[in-house]
Each structure stands twice: as structure tokens, then as C-alpha cells.
Amino acid sequence: PGVLAEITAAMRDAGVSIESLIQKGNSDNAQVMVAMVTHEGPESAIAEALRLLDGSPALAEPPLVMHILGE
């Protein structure tokens, strides 16, 4: 509990707007996968969100960033 709030607070504090979010887990409350797509914005804001999350004990693994190429 609270992990998603920590992630979204880091995004908020870095000025990153979330376009969509999926949280996939299982019934035993083990690790869950969270995938987000953000609205277009400066890459520096994503870097700041990652910095804010760096070393968080709530995250099982470091975040993975994938660029989505537009038109």
C-alpha cells in the first residue's frame, strides 16, 4: 500500500503529467508491475521524477523508461 502514491507524487513534483496507467498484480500482494504513459513533455522532467524515486525501498527494481516515438 502507498507505492502508487509514492510514484505519482514523484511524477507530480517533477511536473510530469500521466496520460494512462496500468497496475498489474496478483492476489498474494507480491510485487506488481506499474506501466505509465506520460503526456509529451521535457525529458528533464522524467529525469527529475526518476531522481526522486531513486533508492526508494518501495520499488523492487529501478524504473525502466521507454521512449514512444510520435508522428
GICORCOR-V71443 format. One record per run of one state. SS is the DSSP state (2 for helix, 1 for strand, 0 for the rest). FROM is the first residue (numbers start at 1). LEN is the number of residues. Records with the same first field share a line. If there is no record, write none. Layout:
# GICORCOR-V71443
SS=FROM-LEN ; FROM-LEN
This chain:
# GICORCOR-V71443
0=1-2 ; 15-3 ; 25-8 ; 39-4 ; 54-18
2=3-12 ; 43-11
1=18-7 ; 33-6
